[in-house]
Amino acid sequence: MTYFYVLVISYGGMFADVQSGLLYADAKACADAMDTVEATFQGQIPIVMMQCVETNQPSSTIRPKKRP
């Protein structure tokens, strides 16, 4: 079964640290997005931490197997 993943991004703001999250359908999509997000913020905002966190919500339909 595949679960949703959230890319958690923590970055420094002017007065306080800020945290954002982006939702992805699986771990591979989340990991692939990390490079894109880092390139987008590069030179503009210092990223403190980025990680993919698995949720408990399934991203695919749970269906029983057909019996013969």
Backbone torsions as a table, in degrees:
resi	resn	phi	psi	omega
1	MET	NA	142.0	-179.2
2	THR	-106.3	137.0	-179.9
3	TYR	-114.4	155.9	174.1
4	PHE	-66.6	149.9	174.5
5	TYR	-123.6	146.6	177.0
6	VAL	-114.7	126.2	173.4
7	LEU	-85.4	109.4	-178.7
8	VAL	-93.2	124.3	-178.2
9	ILE	-119.4	121.7	175.3
10	SER	-111.9	127.1	-179.0
11	TYR	-141.8	158.2	-176.9
12	GLY	-83.1	131.6	174.2
13	GLY	-102.9	-176.0	-179.5
14	MET	-66.2	-40.8	-174.5
15	PHE	-117.7	-16.8	-178.7
16	ALA	-157.1	159.8	175.5
17	ASP	-76.1	145.6	-177.3
18	VAL	-121.5	146.4	178.3
19	GLN	-127.1	134.3	178.9
20	SER	-129.3	160.2	177.8
21	GLY	-138.2	141.4	177.0
22	LEU	-123.5	134.2	-175.4
23	LEU	-92.5	134.6	177.7
24	TYR	-131.9	152.9	-174.7
25	ALA	-75.2	-23.0	179.2
26	ASP	-155.2	173.4	-175.4
27	ALA	-65.8	-38.5	-178.8
28	LYS	-64.0	-44.6	179.0
29	ALA	-62.5	-38.6	179.4
30	CYS	-66.0	-46.8	-179.6
31	ALA	-64.3	-39.7	178.7
32	ASP	-64.5	-32.8	-178.3
33	ALA	-72.5	-21.8	-177.5
34	MET	-59.3	-41.2	179.8
35	ASP	-64.7	-41.3	-179.8
36	THR	-65.2	-44.4	179.7
37	VAL	-63.8	-43.9	-179.8
38	GLU	-62.6	-41.2	178.4
39	ALA	-65.8	-34.4	179.7
40	THR	-66.5	-42.5	-177.5
41	PHE	-84.5	-13.9	-173.0
42	GLN	-55.5	126.8	178.5
43	GLY	82.3	-9.4	-178.5
44	GLN	-106.5	-49.5	-176.9
45	ILE	-134.5	130.4	178.7
46	PRO	-73.3	118.0	177.6
47	ILE	-83.0	124.3	-179.5
48	VAL	-85.3	-41.5	-175.4
49	MET	-158.6	144.9	173.3
50	MET	-140.1	134.9	175.4
51	GLN	-156.6	152.9	176.7
52	CYS	-95.5	127.1	-178.0
53	VAL	-118.5	126.6	178.9
54	GLU	-75.0	135.8	176.2
55	THR	-95.5	178.2	176.1
56	ASN	-101.6	12.8	179.2
57	GLN	-99.2	121.5	179.1
58	PRO	-67.5	141.1	179.3
59	SER	-98.0	-4.7	176.3
60	SER	-125.0	157.4	-178.2
61	THR	-69.2	135.4	177.3
62	ILE	-92.3	111.7	-179.2
63	ARG	-126.4	140.4	176.6
64	PRO	-70.4	151.8	178.3
65	LYS	-74.6	143.6	178.6
66	LYS	-71.1	141.9	175.7
67	ARG	-99.2	146.5	-179.8
68	PRO	-67.2	NA	NA
